[in-house]
């Protein structure tokens, strides 16, 4: 495994990635999706829309909100906005 996992704006250590994946597996909910014919600026984002819709998600968290048009009817939050929302709900 590489020393760190790098994506622009992010640098995560392998142990941190493993912990997040373990937590998602432990606490996550499996969602059976329904196919959608929605056109998105980035077709690779379609799976996220399908999971959000099928799972009746409160919001979709993305650093690329512009990839998810408002017409989808899904709240799209930046990671910072999600943290602010969670803090406000305390």
PDB file of N, CA, C and O in Angstrom, chain B, residues numbered from 101:
ATOM      1  N   UNK B 101       0.852  -1.167   0.000  1.00  0.00           N
ATOM      2  CA  UNK B 101       0.000   0.000   0.000  1.00  0.00           C
ATOM      3  C   UNK B 101       0.901   1.234   0.000  1.00  0.00           C
ATOM      4  O   UNK B 101       1.919   1.258   0.691  1.00  0.00           O
ATOM      5  N   UNK B 102       0.527   2.272  -0.781  1.00  0.00           N
ATOM      6  CA  UNK B 102       1.364   3.463  -0.815  1.00  0.00           C
ATOM      7  C   UNK B 102       1.416   4.152   0.551  1.00  0.00           C
ATOM      8  O   UNK B 102       0.544   3.960   1.398  1.00  0.00           O
ATOM      9  N   UNK B 103       2.443   4.943   0.735  1.00  0.00           N
ATOM     10  CA  UNK B 103       2.625   5.653   2.002  1.00  0.00           C
ATOM     11  C   UNK B 103       1.426   6.533   2.329  1.00  0.00           C
ATOM     12  O   UNK B 103       0.989   6.582   3.478  1.00  0.00           O
ATOM     13  N   UNK B 104       0.900   7.216   1.349  1.00  0.00           N
ATOM     14  CA  UNK B 104      -0.313   8.015   1.560  1.00  0.00           C
ATOM     15  C   UNK B 104      -1.154   7.996   0.290  1.00  0.00           C
ATOM     16  O   UNK B 104      -0.652   7.718  -0.798  1.00  0.00           O
ATOM     17  N   UNK B 105      -2.415   8.291   0.443  1.00  0.00           N
ATOM     18  CA  UNK B 105      -3.355   8.337  -0.667  1.00  0.00           C
ATOM     19  C   UNK B 105      -3.550   9.802  -0.999  1.00  0.00           C
ATOM     20  O   UNK B 105      -3.944  10.578  -0.128  1.00  0.00           O
ATOM     21  N   UNK B 106      -3.286  10.202  -2.229  1.00  0.00           N
ATOM     22  CA  UNK B 106      -3.303  11.622  -2.574  1.00  0.00           C
ATOM     23  C   UNK B 106      -4.330  11.927  -3.655  1.00  0.00           C
ATOM     24  O   UNK B 106      -4.405  11.256  -4.684  1.00  0.00           O
ATOM     25  N   UNK B 107      -5.101  12.943  -3.390  1.00  0.00           N
ATOM     26  CA  UNK B 107      -6.054  13.516  -4.326  1.00  0.00           C
ATOM     27  C   UNK B 107      -5.902  15.014  -4.136  1.00  0.00           C
ATOM     28  O   UNK B 107      -5.650  15.457  -3.016  1.00  0.00           O
ATOM     29  N   UNK B 108      -6.045  15.808  -5.185  1.00  0.00           N
ATOM     30  CA  UNK B 108      -5.946  17.254  -4.963  1.00  0.00           C
ATOM     31  C   UNK B 108      -6.832  17.675  -3.783  1.00  0.00           C
ATOM     32  O   UNK B 108      -7.988  17.259  -3.693  1.00  0.00           O
ATOM     33  N   UNK B 109      -6.300  18.479  -2.905  1.00  0.00           N
ATOM     34  CA  UNK B 109      -6.955  18.998  -1.698  1.00  0.00           C
ATOM     35  C   UNK B 109      -6.999  18.003  -0.556  1.00  0.00           C
ATOM     36  O   UNK B 109      -7.393  18.377   0.549  1.00  0.00           O
ATOM     37  N   UNK B 110      -6.614  16.752  -0.771  1.00  0.00           N
ATOM     38  CA  UNK B 110      -6.665  15.745   0.281  1.00  0.00           C
ATOM     39  C   UNK B 110      -5.348  14.986   0.348  1.00  0.00           C
ATOM     40  O   UNK B 110      -4.704  14.753  -0.675  1.00  0.00           O
ATOM     41  N   UNK B 111      -4.962  14.615   1.522  1.00  0.00           N
ATOM     42  CA  UNK B 111      -3.847  13.703   1.697  1.00  0.00           C
ATOM     43  C   UNK B 111      -4.184  12.868   2.919  1.00  0.00           C
ATOM     44  O   UNK B 111      -4.229  13.377   4.039  1.00  0.00           O
ATOM     45  N   UNK B 112      -4.418  11.592   2.698  1.00  0.00           N
ATOM     46  CA  UNK B 112      -4.859  10.704   3.764  1.00  0.00           C
ATOM     47  C   UNK B 112      -3.861   9.569   3.936  1.00  0.00           C
ATOM     48  O   UNK B 112      -3.380   8.993   2.960  1.00  0.00           O
ATOM     49  N   UNK B 113      -3.568   9.265   5.159  1.00  0.00           N
ATOM     50  CA  UNK B 113      -2.697   8.135   5.458  1.00  0.00           C
ATOM     51  C   UNK B 113      -3.480   6.837   5.271  1.00  0.00           C
ATOM     52  O   UNK B 113      -4.684   6.811   5.525  1.00  0.00           O
ATOM     53  N   UNK B 114      -2.827   5.763   4.834  1.00  0.00           N
ATOM     54  CA  UNK B 114      -3.523   4.488   4.624  1.00  0.00           C
ATOM     55  C   UNK B 114      -4.300   4.015   5.852  1.00  0.00           C
ATOM     56  O   UNK B 114      -5.392   3.464   5.709  1.00  0.00           O
ATOM     57  N   UNK B 115      -3.763   4.218   7.046  1.00  0.00           N
ATOM     58  CA  UNK B 115      -4.477   3.789   8.258  1.00  0.00           C
ATOM     59  C   UNK B 115      -5.779   4.565   8.419  1.00  0.00           C
ATOM     60  O   UNK B 115      -6.777   4.010   8.878  1.00  0.00           O
ATOM     61  N   UNK B 116      -5.779   5.853   8.043  1.00  0.00           N
ATOM     62  CA  UNK B 116      -6.999   6.663   8.137  1.00  0.00           C
ATOM     63  C   UNK B 116      -8.042   6.197   7.123  1.00  0.00           C
ATOM     64  O   UNK B 116      -9.231   6.115   7.432  1.00  0.00           O
ATOM     65  N   UNK B 117      -7.589   5.898   5.926  1.00  0.00           N
ATOM     66  CA  UNK B 117      -8.503   5.391   4.895  1.00  0.00           C
ATOM     67  C   UNK B 117      -9.111   4.064   5.357  1.00  0.00           C
ATOM     68  O   UNK B 117     -10.317   3.850   5.226  1.00  0.00           O
ATOM     69  N   UNK B 118      -8.282   3.185   5.890  1.00  0.00           N
ATOM     70  CA  UNK B 118      -8.771   1.890   6.374  1.00  0.00           C
ATOM     71  C   UNK B 118      -9.801   2.068   7.477  1.00  0.00           C
ATOM     72  O   UNK B 118     -10.803   1.355   7.514  1.00  0.00           O
ATOM     73  N   UNK B 119      -9.560   3.015   8.374  1.00  0.00           N
ATOM     74  CA  UNK B 119     -10.500   3.266   9.475  1.00  0.00           C
ATOM     75  C   UNK B 119     -11.833   3.791   8.952  1.00  0.00           C
ATOM     76  O   UNK B 119     -12.891   3.357   9.407  1.00  0.00           O
ATOM     77  N   UNK B 120     -11.790   4.707   8.013  1.00  0.00           N
ATOM     78  CA  UNK B 120     -13.034   5.240   7.443  1.00  0.00           C
ATOM     79  C   UNK B 120     -13.806   4.124   6.749  1.00  0.00           C
ATOM     80  O   UNK B 120     -15.019   4.008   6.929  1.00  0.00           O
ATOM     81  N   UNK B 121     -13.130   3.316   5.970  1.00  0.00           N
ATOM     82  CA  UNK B 121     -13.800   2.209   5.280  1.00  0.00           C
ATOM     83  C   UNK B 121     -14.384   1.203   6.271  1.00  0.00           C
ATOM     84  O   UNK B 121     -15.488   0.699   6.065  1.00  0.00           O
ATOM     85  N   UNK B 122     -13.649   0.910   7.344  1.00  0.00           N
ATOM     86  CA  UNK B 122     -14.153   0.004   8.371  1.00  0.00           C
ATOM     87  C   UNK B 122     -15.407   0.578   9.019  1.00  0.00           C
ATOM     88  O   UNK B 122     -16.379  -0.142   9.251  1.00  0.00           O
ATOM     89  N   UNK B 123     -15.384   1.872   9.309  1.00  0.00           N
ATOM     90  CA  UNK B 123     -16.538   2.526   9.938  1.00  0.00           C
ATOM     91  C   UNK B 123     -17.742   2.540   9.003  1.00  0.00           C
ATOM     92  O   UNK B 123     -18.872   2.319   9.439  1.00  0.00           O
ATOM     93  N   UNK B 124     -17.505   2.796   7.723  1.00  0.00           N
ATOM     94  CA  UNK B 124     -18.606   2.769   6.755  1.00  0.00           C
ATOM     95  C   UNK B 124     -19.233   1.382   6.672  1.00  0.00           C
ATOM     96  O   UNK B 124     -20.455   1.248   6.613  1.00  0.00           O
ATOM     97  N   UNK B 125     -18.401   0.369   6.669  1.00  0.00           N
ATOM     98  CA  UNK B 125     -18.903  -1.010   6.620  1.00  0.00           C
ATOM     99  C   UNK B 125     -19.711  -1.338   7.870  1.00  0.00           C
ATOM    100  O   UNK B 125     -20.747  -1.998   7.791  1.00  0.00           O
ATOM    101  N   UNK B 126     -19.234  -0.875   9.024  1.00  0.00           N
ATOM    102  CA  UNK B 126     -19.900  -1.182  10.288  1.00  0.00           C
ATOM    103  C   UNK B 126     -21.215  -0.418  10.451  1.00  0.00           C
ATOM    104  O   UNK B 126     -22.207  -0.980  10.914  1.00  0.00           O
ATOM    105  N   UNK B 127     -21.222   0.850  10.073  1.00  0.00           N
ATOM    106  CA  UNK B 127     -22.378   1.711  10.344  1.00  0.00           C
ATOM    107  C   UNK B 127     -23.211   2.038   9.114  1.00  0.00           C
ATOM    108  O   UNK B 127     -24.313   2.573   9.230  1.00  0.00           O
ATOM    109  N   UNK B 128     -22.688   1.719   7.943  1.00  0.00           N
ATOM    110  CA  UNK B 128     -23.372   2.090   6.712  1.00  0.00           C
ATOM    111  C   UNK B 128     -24.614   1.249   6.470  1.00  0.00           C
ATOM    112  O   UNK B 128     -24.841   0.226   7.116  1.00  0.00           O
ATOM    113  N   UNK B 129     -25.387   1.703   5.541  1.00  0.00           N
ATOM    114  CA  UNK B 129     -26.618   1.010   5.157  1.00  0.00           C
ATOM    115  C   UNK B 129     -26.514   0.661   3.674  1.00  0.00           C
ATOM    116  O   UNK B 129     -26.256   1.531   2.843  1.00  0.00           O
ATOM    117  N   UNK B 130     -26.714  -0.598   3.352  1.00  0.00           N
ATOM    118  CA  UNK B 130     -26.684  -0.998   1.944  1.00  0.00           C
ATOM    119  C   UNK B 130     -27.973  -0.522   1.276  1.00  0.00           C
ATOM    120  O   UNK B 130     -29.068  -0.659   1.821  1.00  0.00           O
ATOM    121  N   UNK B 131     -27.810   0.036   0.091  1.00  0.00           N
ATOM    122  CA  UNK B 131     -28.942   0.590  -0.641  1.00  0.00           C
ATOM    123  C   UNK B 131     -29.031  -0.092  -1.998  1.00  0.00           C
ATOM    124  O   UNK B 131     -28.061  -0.117  -2.755  1.00  0.00           O
ATOM    125  N   UNK B 132     -30.204  -0.646  -2.301  1.00  0.00           N
ATOM    126  CA  UNK B 132     -30.470  -1.164  -3.640  1.00  0.00           C
ATOM    127  C   UNK B 132     -30.943   0.029  -4.469  1.00  0.00           C
ATOM    128  O   UNK B 132     -31.941   0.666  -4.134  1.00  0.00           O
ATOM    129  N   UNK B 133     -30.236   0.325  -5.534  1.00  0.00           N
ATOM    130  CA  UNK B 133     -30.562   1.521  -6.308  1.00  0.00           C
ATOM    131  C   UNK B 133     -31.494   1.226  -7.467  1.00  0.00           C
ATOM    132  O   UNK B 133     -31.627   0.093  -7.929  1.00  0.00           O
ATOM    133  N   UNK B 134     -32.124   2.282  -7.908  1.00  0.00           N
ATOM    134  CA  UNK B 134     -32.955   2.255  -9.101  1.00  0.00           C
ATOM    135  C   UNK B 134     -32.225   3.067 -10.161  1.00  0.00           C
ATOM    136  O   UNK B 134     -31.745   4.165  -9.876  1.00  0.00           O
ATOM    137  N   UNK B 135     -32.136   2.547 -11.366  1.00  0.00           N
ATOM    138  CA  UNK B 135     -31.442   3.263 -12.434  1.00  0.00           C
ATOM    139  C   UNK B 135     -32.122   4.583 -12.733  1.00  0.00           C
ATOM    140  O   UNK B 135     -33.339   4.726 -12.619  1.00  0.00           O
ATOM    141  N   UNK B 136     -31.304   5.531 -13.116  1.00  0.00           N
ATOM    142  CA  UNK B 136     -31.793   6.866 -13.443  1.00  0.00           C
ATOM    143  C   UNK B 136     -31.235   7.272 -14.794  1.00  0.00           C
ATOM    144  O   UNK B 136     -30.118   6.898 -15.150  1.00  0.00           O
ATOM    145  N   UNK B 137     -31.998   8.020 -15.527  1.00  0.00           N
ATOM    146  CA  UNK B 137     -31.546   8.493 -16.837  1.00  0.00           C
ATOM    147  C   UNK B 137     -31.166   9.970 -16.772  1.00  0.00           C
ATOM    148  O   UNK B 137     -31.196  10.670 -17.784  1.00  0.00           O
ATOM    149  N   UNK B 138     -30.818  10.428 -15.606  1.00  0.00           N
ATOM    150  CA  UNK B 138     -30.439  11.817 -15.405  1.00  0.00           C
ATOM    151  C   UNK B 138     -29.137  12.105 -16.152  1.00  0.00           C
ATOM    152  O   UNK B 138     -28.213  11.290 -16.150  1.00  0.00           O
ATOM    153  N   UNK B 139     -29.078  13.260 -16.782  1.00  0.00           N
ATOM    154  CA  UNK B 139     -27.852  13.702 -17.445  1.00  0.00           C
ATOM    155  C   UNK B 139     -27.101  14.613 -16.487  1.00  0.00           C
ATOM    156  O   UNK B 139     -27.651  15.600 -16.001  1.00  0.00           O
ATOM    157  N   UNK B 140     -25.857  14.284 -16.220  1.00  0.00           N
ATOM    158  CA  UNK B 140     -25.026  15.072 -15.317  1.00  0.00           C
ATOM    159  C   UNK B 140     -23.781  15.555 -16.051  1.00  0.00           C
ATOM    160  O   UNK B 140     -23.359  14.942 -17.032  1.00  0.00           O
ATOM    161  N   UNK B 141     -23.191  16.659 -15.576  1.00  0.00           N
ATOM    162  CA  UNK B 141     -21.943  17.124 -16.193  1.00  0.00           C
ATOM    163  C   UNK B 141     -20.849  16.057 -16.158  1.00  0.00           C
ATOM    164  O   UNK B 141     -20.049  15.953 -17.087  1.00  0.00           O
ATOM    165  N   UNK B 142     -20.817  15.272 -15.090  1.00  0.00           N
ATOM    166  CA  UNK B 142     -19.848  14.178 -14.970  1.00  0.00           C
ATOM    167  C   UNK B 142     -20.640  12.881 -14.813  1.00  0.00           C
ATOM    168  O   UNK B 142     -21.176  12.620 -13.736  1.00  0.00           O
ATOM    169  N   UNK B 143     -20.724  12.071 -15.857  1.00  0.00           N
ATOM    170  CA  UNK B 143     -21.521  10.836 -15.794  1.00  0.00           C
ATOM    171  C   UNK B 143     -21.097   9.888 -14.667  1.00  0.00           C
ATOM    172  O   UNK B 143     -21.898   9.068 -14.220  1.00  0.00           O
ATOM    173  N   UNK B 144     -19.855   9.991 -14.209  1.00  0.00           N
ATOM    174  CA  UNK B 144     -19.394   9.139 -13.107  1.00  0.00           C
ATOM    175  C   UNK B 144     -20.106   9.468 -11.798  1.00  0.00           C
ATOM    176  O   UNK B 144     -20.059   8.677 -10.856  1.00  0.00           O
ATOM    177  N   UNK B 145     -20.762  10.619 -11.726  1.00  0.00           N
ATOM    178  CA  UNK B 145     -21.485  11.012 -10.506  1.00  0.00           C
ATOM    179  C   UNK B 145     -22.882  10.401 -10.418  1.00  0.00           C
ATOM    180  O   UNK B 145     -23.533  10.500  -9.378  1.00  0.00           O
ATOM    181  N   UNK B 146     -23.345   9.777 -11.486  1.00  0.00           N
ATOM    182  CA  UNK B 146     -24.702   9.223 -11.508  1.00  0.00           C
ATOM    183  C   UNK B 146     -24.944   8.223 -10.380  1.00  0.00           C
ATOM    184  O   UNK B 146     -26.026   8.210  -9.793  1.00  0.00           O
ATOM    185  N   UNK B 147     -23.967   7.396 -10.072  1.00  0.00           N
ATOM    186  CA  UNK B 147     -24.141   6.401  -9.004  1.00  0.00           C
ATOM    187  C   UNK B 147     -24.453   7.076  -7.669  1.00  0.00           C
ATOM    188  O   UNK B 147     -25.244   6.551  -6.886  1.00  0.00           O
ATOM    189  N   UNK B 148     -23.846   8.226  -7.402  1.00  0.00           N
ATOM    190  CA  UNK B 148     -24.095   8.933  -6.147  1.00  0.00           C
ATOM    191  C   UNK B 148     -25.523   9.469  -6.094  1.00  0.00           C
ATOM    192  O   UNK B 148     -26.164   9.442  -5.043  1.00  0.00           O
ATOM    193  N   UNK B 149     -26.019   9.957  -7.233  1.00  0.00           N
ATOM    194  CA  UNK B 149     -27.404  10.438  -7.305  1.00  0.00           C
ATOM    195  C   UNK B 149     -28.368   9.278  -7.100  1.00  0.00           C
ATOM    196  O   UNK B 149     -29.349   9.415  -6.369  1.00  0.00           O
ATOM    197  N   UNK B 150     -28.106   8.152  -7.726  1.00  0.00           N
ATOM    198  CA  UNK B 150     -28.987   6.990  -7.600  1.00  0.00           C
ATOM    199  C   UNK B 150     -29.045   6.490  -6.161  1.00  0.00           C
ATOM    200  O   UNK B 150     -30.119   6.140  -5.671  1.00  0.00           O
ATOM    201  N   UNK B 151     -27.902   6.453  -5.480  1.00  0.00           N
ATOM    202  CA  UNK B 151     -27.890   6.018  -4.077  1.00  0.00           C
ATOM    203  C   UNK B 151     -28.620   7.037  -3.208  1.00  0.00           C
ATOM    204  O   UNK B 151     -29.411   6.655  -2.346  1.00  0.00           O
ATOM    205  N   UNK B 152     -28.372   8.311  -3.419  1.00  0.00           N
ATOM    206  CA  UNK B 152     -29.029   9.349  -2.617  1.00  0.00           C
ATOM    207  C   UNK B 152     -30.548   9.295  -2.784  1.00  0.00           C
ATOM    208  O   UNK B 152     -31.291   9.384  -1.807  1.00  0.00           O
ATOM    209  N   UNK B 153     -30.995   9.151  -4.015  1.00  0.00           N
ATOM    210  CA  UNK B 153     -32.445   9.091  -4.261  1.00  0.00           C
ATOM    211  C   UNK B 153     -33.053   7.804  -3.697  1.00  0.00           C
ATOM    212  O   UNK B 153     -34.058   7.849  -2.987  1.00  0.00           O
ATOM    213  N   UNK B 154     -32.451   6.671  -4.009  1.00  0.00           N
ATOM    214  CA  UNK B 154     -32.995   5.387  -3.570  1.00  0.00           C
ATOM    215  C   UNK B 154     -32.978   5.253  -2.053  1.00  0.00           C
ATOM    216  O   UNK B 154     -33.881   4.659  -1.464  1.00  0.00           O
ATOM    217  N   UNK B 155     -31.947   5.810  -1.425  1.00  0.00           N
ATOM    218  CA  UNK B 155     -31.828   5.729   0.027  1.00  0.00           C
ATOM    219  C   UNK B 155     -32.520   6.855   0.763  1.00  0.00           C
ATOM    220  O   UNK B 155     -32.465   6.937   1.990  1.00  0.00           O
ATOM    221  N   UNK B 156     -33.181   7.737  -0.004  1.00  0.00           N
ATOM    222  CA  UNK B 156     -33.877   8.885   0.588  1.00  0.00           C
ATOM    223  C   UNK B 156     -32.944   9.669   1.512  1.00  0.00           C
ATOM    224  O   UNK B 156     -33.302  10.005   2.641  1.00  0.00           O
ATOM    225  N   UNK B 157     -31.750   9.951   1.010  1.00  0.00           N
ATOM    226  CA  UNK B 157     -30.736  10.675   1.776  1.00  0.00           C
ATOM    227  C   UNK B 157     -31.190  12.098   2.066  1.00  0.00           C
ATOM    228  O   UNK B 157     -31.892  12.715   1.265  1.00  0.00           O
ATOM    229  N   UNK B 158     -30.784  12.605   3.210  1.00  0.00           N
ATOM    230  CA  UNK B 158     -31.053  14.004   3.555  1.00  0.00           C
ATOM    231  C   UNK B 158     -30.231  14.936   2.682  1.00  0.00           C
ATOM    232  O   UNK B 158     -30.669  16.042   2.364  1.00  0.00           O
ATOM    233  N   UNK B 159     -29.051  14.499   2.296  1.00  0.00           N
ATOM    234  CA  UNK B 159     -28.160  15.321   1.473  1.00  0.00           C
ATOM    235  C   UNK B 159     -27.084  14.447   0.855  1.00  0.00           C
ATOM    236  O   UNK B 159     -26.828  13.326   1.296  1.00  0.00           O
ATOM    237  N   UNK B 160     -26.473  14.986  -0.165  1.00  0.00           N
ATOM    238  CA  UNK B 160     -25.333  14.366  -0.816  1.00  0.00           C
ATOM    239  C   UNK B 160     -24.149  15.291  -0.533  1.00  0.00           C
ATOM    240  O   UNK B 160     -24.258  16.502  -0.726  1.00  0.00           O
ATOM    241  N   UNK B 161     -23.038  14.749  -0.087  1.00  0.00           N
ATOM    242  CA  UNK B 161     -21.868  15.552   0.248  1.00  0.00           C
ATOM    243  C   UNK B 161     -20.851  15.436  -0.877  1.00  0.00           C
ATOM    244  O   UNK B 161     -20.444  14.339  -1.258  1.00  0.00           O
ATOM    245  N   UNK B 162     -20.447  16.591  -1.401  1.00  0.00           N
ATOM    246  CA  UNK B 162     -19.515  16.606  -2.521  1.00  0.00           C
ATOM    247  C   UNK B 162     -18.720  17.903  -2.516  1.00  0.00           C
ATOM    248  O   UNK B 162     -19.223  18.961  -2.136  1.00  0.00           O
ATOM    249  N   UNK B 163     -17.495  17.799  -2.939  1.00  0.00           N
ATOM    250  CA  UNK B 163     -16.684  18.985  -3.153  1.00  0.00           C
ATOM    251  C   UNK B 163     -16.972  19.621  -4.499  1.00  0.00           C
ATOM    252  O   UNK B 163     -16.422  20.673  -4.824  1.00  0.00           O
ATOM    253  N   UNK B 164     -17.830  18.990  -5.282  1.00  0.00           N
ATOM    254  CA  UNK B 164     -18.177  19.487  -6.621  1.00  0.00           C
ATOM    255  C   UNK B 164     -19.687  19.661  -6.765  1.00  0.00           C
ATOM    256  O   UNK B 164     -20.317  19.000  -7.591  1.00  0.00           O
ATOM    257  N   UNK B 165     -20.256  20.540  -5.970  1.00  0.00           N
ATOM    258  CA  UNK B 165     -21.714  20.745  -5.996  1.00  0.00           C
ATOM    259  C   UNK B 165     -22.202  21.123  -7.388  1.00  0.00           C
ATOM    260  O   UNK B 165     -23.334  20.806  -7.755  1.00  0.00           O
ATOM    261  N   UNK B 166     -21.365  21.794  -8.161  1.00  0.00           N
ATOM    262  CA  UNK B 166     -21.793  22.214  -9.505  1.00  0.00           C
ATOM    263  C   UNK B 166     -22.075  21.019 -10.416  1.00  0.00           C
ATOM    264  O   UNK B 166     -22.706  21.179 -11.461  1.00  0.00           O
ATOM    265  N   UNK B 167     -21.618  19.830 -10.037  1.00  0.00           N
ATOM    266  CA  UNK B 167     -21.885  18.630 -10.829  1.00  0.00           C
ATOM    267  C   UNK B 167     -23.293  18.090 -10.604  1.00  0.00           C
ATOM    268  O   UNK B 167     -23.734  17.185 -11.312  1.00  0.00           O
ATOM    269  N   UNK B 168     -23.998  18.645  -9.618  1.00  0.00           N
ATOM    270  CA  UNK B 168     -25.320  18.136  -9.250  1.00  0.00           C
ATOM    271  C   UNK B 168     -26.345  19.259  -9.354  1.00  0.00           C
ATOM    272  O   UNK B 168     -26.516  20.019  -8.400  1.00  0.00           O
ATOM    273  N   UNK B 169     -27.033  19.382 -10.494  1.00  0.00           N
ATOM    274  CA  UNK B 169     -27.990  20.469 -10.693  1.00  0.00           C
ATOM    275  C   UNK B 169     -29.133  20.442  -9.670  1.00  0.00           C
ATOM    276  O   UNK B 169     -29.523  19.378  -9.189  1.00  0.00           O
ATOM    277  N   UNK B 170     -29.656  21.619  -9.351  1.00  0.00           N
ATOM    278  CA  UNK B 170     -30.754  21.737  -8.381  1.00  0.00           C
ATOM    279  C   UNK B 170     -31.982  20.944  -8.809  1.00  0.00           C
ATOM    280  O   UNK B 170     -32.738  20.471  -7.961  1.00  0.00           O
ATOM    281  N   UNK B 171     -32.189  20.795 -10.096  1.00  0.00           N
ATOM    282  CA  UNK B 171     -33.378  20.084 -10.594  1.00  0.00           C
ATOM    283  C   UNK B 171     -33.450  18.639 -10.109  1.00  0.00           C
ATOM    284  O   UNK B 171     -34.496  18.000 -10.230  1.00  0.00           O
ATOM    285  N   UNK B 172     -32.354  18.117  -9.564  1.00  0.00           N
ATOM    286  CA  UNK B 172     -32.345  16.745  -9.067  1.00  0.00           C
ATOM    287  C   UNK B 172     -33.161  16.589  -7.789  1.00  0.00           C
ATOM    288  O   UNK B 172     -33.567  15.481  -7.436  1.00  0.00           O
ATOM    289  N   UNK B 173     -33.400  17.702  -7.099  1.00  0.00           N
ATOM    290  CA  UNK B 173     -34.175  17.639  -5.866  1.00  0.00           C
ATOM    291  C   UNK B 173     -33.410  17.049  -4.692  1.00  0.00           C
ATOM    292  O   UNK B 173     -34.016  16.530  -3.755  1.00  0.00           O
ATOM    293  N   UNK B 174     -32.089  17.125  -4.736  1.00  0.00           N
ATOM    294  CA  UNK B 174     -31.240  16.594  -3.676  1.00  0.00           C
ATOM    295  C   UNK B 174     -30.403  17.743  -3.120  1.00  0.00           C
ATOM    296  O   UNK B 174     -29.761  18.470  -3.878  1.00  0.00           O
ATOM    297  N   UNK B 175     -30.410  17.909  -1.793  1.00  0.00           N
ATOM    298  CA  UNK B 175     -29.504  18.882  -1.184  1.00  0.00           C
ATOM    299  C   UNK B 175     -28.083  18.409  -1.402  1.00  0.00           C
ATOM    300  O   UNK B 175     -27.758  17.262  -1.098  1.00  0.00           O
ATOM    301  N   UNK B 176     -27.236  19.274  -1.923  1.00  0.00           N
ATOM    302  CA  UNK B 176     -25.828  18.948  -2.119  1.00  0.00           C
ATOM    303  C   UNK B 176     -25.030  19.880  -1.225  1.00  0.00           C
ATOM    304  O   UNK B 176     -25.093  21.101  -1.363  1.00  0.00           O
ATOM    305  N   UNK B 177     -24.279  19.289  -0.309  1.00  0.00           N
ATOM    306  CA  UNK B 177     -23.513  20.053   0.666  1.00  0.00           C
ATOM    307  C   UNK B 177     -22.022  19.833   0.457  1.00  0.00           C
ATOM    308  O   UNK B 177     -21.585  18.740   0.095  1.00  0.00           O
ATOM    309  N   UNK B 178     -21.258  20.874   0.688  1.00  0.00           N
ATOM    310  CA  UNK B 178     -19.811  20.710   0.731  1.00  0.00           C
ATOM    311  C   UNK B 178     -19.472  20.018   2.048  1.00  0.00           C
ATOM    312  O   UNK B 178     -20.292  20.027   2.967  1.00  0.00           O
ATOM    313  N   UNK B 179     -18.299  19.425   2.164  1.00  0.00           N
ATOM    314  CA  UNK B 179     -17.931  18.833   3.452  1.00  0.00           C
ATOM    315  C   UNK B 179     -18.014  19.844   4.599  1.00  0.00           C
ATOM    316  O   UNK B 179     -18.448  19.498   5.698  1.00  0.00           O
ATOM    317  N   UNK B 180     -17.606  21.079   4.350  1.00  0.00           N
ATOM    318  CA  UNK B 180     -17.679  22.122   5.377  1.00  0.00           C
ATOM    319  C   UNK B 180     -19.139  22.395   5.771  1.00  0.00           C
ATOM    320  O   UNK B 180     -19.454  22.523   6.954  1.00  0.00           O
ATOM    321  N   UNK B 181     -20.024  22.481   4.771  1.00  0.00           N
ATOM    322  CA  UNK B 181     -21.439  22.729   5.056  1.00  0.00           C
ATOM    323  C   UNK B 181     -22.050  21.573   5.847  1.00  0.00           C
ATOM    324  O   UNK B 181     -22.893  21.796   6.716  1.00  0.00           O
ATOM    325  N   UNK B 182     -21.633  20.343   5.554  1.00  0.00           N
ATOM    326  CA  UNK B 182     -22.116  19.199   6.328  1.00  0.00           C
ATOM    327  C   UNK B 182     -21.698  19.328   7.786  1.00  0.00           C
ATOM    328  O   UNK B 182     -22.515  19.147   8.689  1.00  0.00           O
ATOM    329  N   UNK B 183     -20.427  19.640   8.018  1.00  0.00           N
ATOM    330  CA  UNK B 183     -19.962  19.799   9.394  1.00  0.00           C
ATOM    331  C   UNK B 183     -20.708  20.916  10.122  1.00  0.00           C
ATOM    332  O   UNK B 183     -21.035  20.784  11.302  1.00  0.00           O
ATOM    333  N   UNK B 184     -20.976  22.016   9.414  1.00  0.00           N
ATOM    334  CA  UNK B 184     -21.740  23.115  10.013  1.00  0.00           C
ATOM    335  C   UNK B 184     -23.164  22.672  10.349  1.00  0.00           C
ATOM    336  O   UNK B 184     -23.685  23.010  11.411  1.00  0.00           O
ATOM    337  N   UNK B 185     -23.783  21.928   9.461  1.00  0.00           N
ATOM    338  CA  UNK B 185     -25.147  21.438   9.707  1.00  0.00           C
ATOM    339  C   UNK B 185     -25.163  20.502  10.909  1.00  0.00           C
ATOM    340  O   UNK B 185     -26.036  20.610  11.770  1.00  0.00           O
ATOM    341  N   UNK B 186     -24.201  19.584  10.970  1.00  0.00           N
ATOM    342  CA  UNK B 186     -24.149  18.642  12.088  1.00  0.00           C
ATOM    343  C   UNK B 186     -23.896  19.373  13.404  1.00  0.00           C
ATOM    344  O   UNK B 186     -24.476  19.021  14.431  1.00  0.00           O
ATOM    345  N   UNK B 187     -23.045  20.375  13.378  1.00  0.00           N
ATOM    346  CA  UNK B 187     -22.765  21.150  14.589  1.00  0.00           C
ATOM    347  C   UNK B 187     -24.017  21.894  15.038  1.00  0.00           C
ATOM    348  O   UNK B 187     -24.292  21.973  16.235  1.00  0.00           O
ATOM    349  N   UNK B 188     -24.774  22.437  14.096  1.00  0.00           N
ATOM    350  CA  UNK B 188     -25.996  23.172  14.428  1.00  0.00           C
ATOM    351  C   UNK B 188     -27.069  22.258  15.010  1.00  0.00           C
ATOM    352  O   UNK B 188     -27.909  22.707  15.790  1.00  0.00           O
ATOM    353  N   UNK B 189     -27.049  20.989  14.642  1.00  0.00           N
ATOM    354  CA  UNK B 189     -28.051  20.036  15.121  1.00  0.00           C
ATOM    355  C   UNK B 189     -27.763  19.517  16.521  1.00  0.00           C
ATOM    356  O   UNK B 189     -28.607  18.852  17.121  1.00  0.00           O
ATOM    357  N   UNK B 190     -26.574  19.815  17.051  1.00  0.00           N
ATOM    358  CA  UNK B 190     -26.219  19.339  18.398  1.00  0.00           C
ATOM    359  C   UNK B 190     -27.052  20.016  19.455  1.00  0.00           C
ATOM    360  O   UNK B 190     -26.888  19.736  20.643  1.00  0.00           O
TER     361      UNK B 190
END
